[in-house]
Amino acid sequence: MPWNEKDECSSESDYELASESIDHDYIDQVISKTIGCEPIENSNLDENVDLCAETNVKQSKSEMNEGIKEVDTQENEYSDEDLIAVKDEVLSLKTKGNEIYKCGDYNSAMQIYSKAIVLCRSQLNDLRSILHANRAACHVSESEYKIAEEDCSISIELNPQYLKAILRRAQVREKLEKLSPALEDYKRVIELDFRQGIAVEAAKRLPKEIEIQQEKMKEECMSKLKDLGNLVLKPFGLSTENFNMVQDPNSGGYNIQFSQDK
C-alpha cells in the first residue's frame, strides 16, 4: 500500500518508528551488501551529525548523483527481515535530514537524504520519491534549479500522483524560464487539487508570458538569421537589406523581392 508519511522537509515528524531502537550494526551489514562497501564502525547517526553545525561537505553533488545511480542497477529485493530494518533506517535518516534542513544546513541535509535514497530499493519507492522531492528542496534553497528539476522528475516518475513534487518542479521550471513545461505541471497540479492557489494563479498568468517569450525568441532567431545572411552576402557586395519579403494579398504567401539600390 502507498506510504502515507509526511513529505515536506519543513513539516514536523508526526510518526513513531516501527522500532524503538535501531540496530545500527545490523543496518551497517545491510548497507555493505547494498552499496558494496565495508560496514562503517560506530555509525550511529546521532553521533555523526550535529544539528545546525557548520560542517564541511565531504561528498560532492556529482558523487551523490553517482551513488544514486547504483540503486537503479539493483534488481533484487530485500528479504522481509532486511526490509524492516532498512525501512526503519531510511525513516530515521529522513527525520534527521528534515531537522537539518529546518536549521538551514542544506548541504548536510542533501547528504543525509542521499544516503537514505541509496538504501531504497523498489520496495521503498514511495519513500524514495519523498526523499528525492526533499533533496530537490535543498537544491532550490541553494538556487541549484537544474539539479532540483532532475530530483523532482525522479520523484514524479516514482510517484506520478505526488502533487508537491509536481508543484515544486513547476516552480523550478519557472526559475529556469521553461515556461511551457511549467504550465503543464501547474495544470497537472490543478487536476490533482483545484484548491492549489499558486497553481491556479500561474495557470492564468503563464499563457501571456509564454506568448511574450516566444515572440522574443522569434525576434532573436530572425536577428541571428539576418546576421548569418549578411555574412554570406558580404563578399558579393550585398546584404539582407537588398531583399524584402512581400506578402501576396491573394494567396497569403510571401515573395522575396530583390532591390539593388539598398
C-alpha positions in Angstrom: 0.0 0.0 0.0 1.3 3.6 -0.6 3.4 5.2 2.0 1.5 8.0 3.7 4.4 9.6 5.5 4.6 13.4 5.8 6.7 14.5 2.9 7.6 18.2 3.4 11.1 18.9 4.6 9.8 21.6 6.9 7.0 19.5 8.4 7.1 18.2 11.9 7.5 14.4 12.4 4.2 13.0 13.4 5.0 9.4 13.4 6.8 6.8 15.5 9.4 4.5 14.1 8.4 0.9 13.8 11.2 0.0 16.2 12.1 2.0 19.4 15.8 1.1 18.9 17.5 0.6 15.6 20.3 -1.9 15.4 22.9 0.1 13.6 25.4 -2.8 13.4 22.8 -4.8 11.6 22.0 -1.9 9.3 25.7 -1.5 8.5 25.8 -5.1 7.3 22.7 -4.4 5.1 24.3 -1.2 3.7 27.5 -3.0 2.9 25.5 -5.5 0.9 23.5 -2.7 -0.8 26.3 -0.4 -1.9 29.2 -2.7 -1.9 31.3 -1.2 0.8 32.7 -2.2 4.2 30.5 -1.5 7.3 31.2 1.8 9.0 32.2 1.4 12.6 30.1 3.2 15.2 27.8 4.6 12.5 25.2 5.9 15.0 23.8 8.9 13.1 23.2 10.9 16.2 26.9 10.8 16.9 28.0 11.7 13.4 25.6 14.7 12.7 25.4 17.9 14.7 22.2 19.9 14.1 22.8 23.4 12.7 26.6 22.8 12.7 28.8 24.5 10.1 30.0 21.2 8.5 32.3 20.8 5.5 30.6 18.9 2.7 32.9 16.0 2.0 30.8 14.5 -0.7 30.4 16.5 -3.9 26.9 16.7 -5.5 28.2 14.7 -8.5 29.4 11.9 -6.2 25.9 12.0 -4.6 24.3 11.5 -8.0 26.7 8.8 -9.0 25.8 7.0 -5.8 22.1 7.2 -6.6 22.7 5.5 -10.0 23.7 2.4 -8.1 20.2 1.9 -6.9 18.9 1.6 -10.5 21.1 -1.4 -11.1 19.9 -3.3 -8.0 17.0 -5.5 -9.1 17.0 -7.8 -6.1 14.5 -7.0 -3.4 15.3 -7.0 0.3 14.3 -10.0 2.4 11.4 -9.4 4.8 13.9 -9.2 7.7 16.2 -6.8 5.9 13.3 -4.7 4.6 12.0 -3.9 8.2 15.5 -2.9 9.3 16.2 -0.8 6.2 12.9 0.9 6.3 13.5 2.0 9.9 16.9 3.3 9.0 15.5 5.2 6.0 12.8 6.8 8.2 15.5 7.7 10.7 17.7 9.3 8.1 14.7 11.2 6.6 13.8 12.6 10.0 17.4 13.7 10.6 17.5 15.3 7.1 14.3 17.2 7.8 15.7 18.5 11.1 19.0 19.6 9.5 17.1 21.2 6.6 15.0 23.3 9.0 18.2 24.5 10.6 19.3 25.8 7.2 22.2 23.4 6.7 21.1 22.4 3.2 24.3 20.7 2.1 24.3 18.4 5.1 20.6 17.6 4.6 21.4 16.7 1.0 23.9 14.2 2.2 21.5 12.6 4.6 18.7 12.3 2.0 21.2 10.9 -0.5 22.3 8.2 2.0 18.7 7.3 2.5 18.0 7.2 -1.2 20.8 4.7 -1.8 19.1 2.3 0.6 15.7 2.4 -1.1 15.1 -0.4 -3.5 11.8 -0.9 -5.4 10.0 -2.0 -2.2 10.5 1.5 -0.9 9.8 3.6 -4.0 7.2 5.7 -2.3 9.7 6.7 0.4 12.4 7.2 -2.2 10.0 9.6 -4.1 9.6 11.7 -1.0 13.4 11.8 -0.4 14.1 13.0 -3.9 11.5 15.7 -3.5 13.0 16.7 -0.2 16.5 16.8 -1.7 15.1 18.9 -4.5 14.0 21.4 -1.9 17.6 21.6 -0.6 18.8 22.4 -4.1 16.1 25.0 -4.5 17.4 26.7 -1.3 20.9 26.7 -2.8 19.5 28.1 -6.1 20.6 25.0 -7.9 17.4 24.8 -10.0 18.6 22.4 -12.8 19.6 19.7 -10.3 16.4 20.4 -8.4 14.4 19.8 -11.5 16.1 16.5 -12.0 15.3 15.3 -8.5 11.7 16.4 -8.9 11.4 14.5 -12.1 12.7 11.3 -10.5 10.3 11.8 -7.6 7.4 12.2 -10.0 8.5 9.2 -12.1 8.4 7.1 -8.9 5.0 8.5 -7.8 3.1 10.3 -10.7 0.4 11.4 -8.2 2.9 13.2 -5.9 1.3 16.7 -6.0 4.0 18.5 -4.0 6.8 17.2 -6.3 4.9 18.3 -9.4 4.3 21.8 -7.9 7.9 22.1 -6.9 9.0 21.2 -10.4 6.7 23.7 -11.9 8.1 26.5 -9.7 11.7 25.3 -10.5 10.9 25.3 -14.2 9.7 28.9 -14.0 13.0 29.8 -12.4 14.7 28.1 -15.4 12.4 30.0 -17.8 10.9 26.8 -19.0 7.5 28.3 -19.1 5.6 25.9 -21.3 6.7 22.8 -19.3 6.0 24.7 -16.1 2.5 25.5 -17.2 1.9 21.8 -17.9 3.0 21.0 -14.4 0.7 23.6 -12.9 -2.2 22.2 -14.9 -1.4 18.8 -13.6 -1.4 20.2 -10.0 -4.9 21.7 -10.6 -6.1 18.3 -11.9 -5.0 16.7 -8.7 -6.2 19.5 -6.4 -8.0 22.5 -7.8 -7.6 24.3 -4.4 -3.9 24.9 -5.0 -4.0 28.7 -5.4 -0.4 29.0 -6.5 -1.1 26.7 -9.5 -4.4 28.4 -10.4 -2.7 31.8 -10.4 0.2 30.6 -12.5 -2.1 28.8 -15.0 -3.8 32.2 -15.6 -0.6 34.2 -15.8 1.8 32.0 -17.8 0.0 31.8 -21.2 0.6 35.5 -21.8 4.2 35.2 -20.5 4.7 32.3 -22.9 3.4 34.3 -25.8 5.9 37.1 -25.0 8.7 34.7 -24.5 8.0 33.0 -27.9 7.8 36.4 -29.6 11.2 37.4 -28.1 12.7 34.1 -29.2 11.3 34.6 -32.7 12.9 38.1 -32.9 16.2 36.7 -31.6 16.1 33.9 -34.2 15.4 36.3 -37.0 18.2 38.6 -35.9 20.7 35.7 -35.9 19.5 34.6 -39.4 19.9 38.1 -40.6 23.5 38.3 -39.3 24.2 34.9 -41.0 22.7 36.2 -44.2 24.8 39.3 -44.1 27.9 37.2 -43.5 27.2 35.1 -46.7 26.2 38.1 -48.9 29.0 40.5 -47.9 31.6 39.1 -50.4 29.1 39.9 -53.2 28.6 43.5 -52.0 25.1 42.7 -50.8 23.2 42.5 -47.5 19.9 41.3 -46.3 18.7 44.8 -46.8 18.7 44.1 -50.6 15.9 41.6 -50.1 12.3 42.2 -49.0 9.6 39.7 -48.1 6.3 40.9 -49.7 3.0 39.1 -48.8 0.8 38.1 -51.7 -2.7 39.5 -50.8 -4.4 36.7 -52.8 -2.6 33.6 -51.6 -1.3 34.9 -48.3 2.2 33.6 -49.1 5.4 35.6 -49.3 7.6 36.5 -52.2 11.2 37.7 -51.9 12.0 40.8 -53.9 15.5 42.0 -54.7 16.5 45.6 -54.8 19.9 46.7 -56.0 19.6 50.2 -54.6 20.0 49.3 -50.9 
